[in-house]
């Protein structure tokens, strides 16, 4: 037989085998994960309209919702930085540091609940908490509403976003508007999403190897679903608890919400979507390397040590979870007026 023909037949056979392996991997992955939808279903309690989204975007970027006029939602969840602030723990009012790393706002709509301990059931419940936290934006509901009511442009925007509401400028509507905007902050079309949708060439061979390891080693037990995590709560240290530098002993996680002993050091599994953009890692924010984060998870959660090649492959797969970032135009905010409360730059209890 002609040598060229033999080579072509062998290549065809190898190609068929590789395609079969890709198809099998894709089938297995689709049983565990879901691609990010391009159209996100609106929350049951909050119809999403263009007017509400535009208002929510303005509120998200407006630092006057903080008492200092310096901090906005975007300060800790910067949309140009993967929806995080790239800090171990966020810096809030008066240079105070919060107790936990700020999770990304991108794709947060797909999480089972918000915050590391799940204390907010949805984005609406989460939206106004940081405004009132002394260590974060250090404001009050009364001050937030006073700020918004001091500007006629904001009052008009609330009227349009919440038609038929006799009192549209209220904290519940602030939360609904911010939630409506945050629902739009999704990152579809990552190489992994394209692979799940049938494009076997969307990921590299190393990324496919990493995906297979991610499922076979047990990572997908906690990190599954559309958000590759965010769907349930798990102890940090199923097999072996990390050191106190990574797992601070004073922060007992979900226990603070449930007061149940079995919830000590239990946290919501973080979403791994865009994880390559959101260092540092874990609720303590003490691990800056994605490789180290993978190694910590392997020993703490799975009780195994991965080879360097396995870590490389899993890290390569995690890079395949970076999707198309939302393109958000920075809004021009209503101008302050003579009745807008001035900034408060001191800490509570200090003299002005």
HELIX and SHEET records of a PDB file:
HELIX    1   1 UNK A    3  UNK A   30  1                                  28    
HELIX    2   2 UNK A   50  UNK A   61  1                                  12    
HELIX    3   3 UNK A   63  UNK A   65  5                                   3    
HELIX    4   4 UNK A   73  UNK A   76  1                                   4    
HELIX    5   5 UNK A   93  UNK A   95  5                                   3    
HELIX    6   6 UNK A  108  UNK A  110  5                                   3    
HELIX    7   7 UNK A  123  UNK A  127  1                                   5    
HELIX    8   8 UNK A  129  UNK A  132  1                                   4    
HELIX    9   9 UNK A  141  UNK A  149  1                                   9    
HELIX   10  10 UNK A  152  UNK A  161  1                                  10    
HELIX   11  11 UNK A  171  UNK A  183  1                                  13    
HELIX   12  12 UNK A  191  UNK A  196  1                                   6    
HELIX   13  13 UNK A  205  UNK A  216  1                                  12    
HELIX   14  14 UNK A  219  UNK A  221  5                                   3    
HELIX   15  15 UNK A  255  UNK A  258  1                                   4    
HELIX   16  16 UNK A  261  UNK A  263  5                                   3    
HELIX   17  17 UNK A  275  UNK A  277  5                                   3    
HELIX   18  18 UNK A  290  UNK A  297  1                                   8    
HELIX   19  19 UNK A  298  UNK A  302  3                                   5    
HELIX   20  20 UNK A  308  UNK A  319  1                                  12    
SHEET    1   A 2 UNK A 233  UNK A 235  0                                        
SHEET    2   A 2 UNK A 266  UNK A 268 -1                                        
END                                                                             
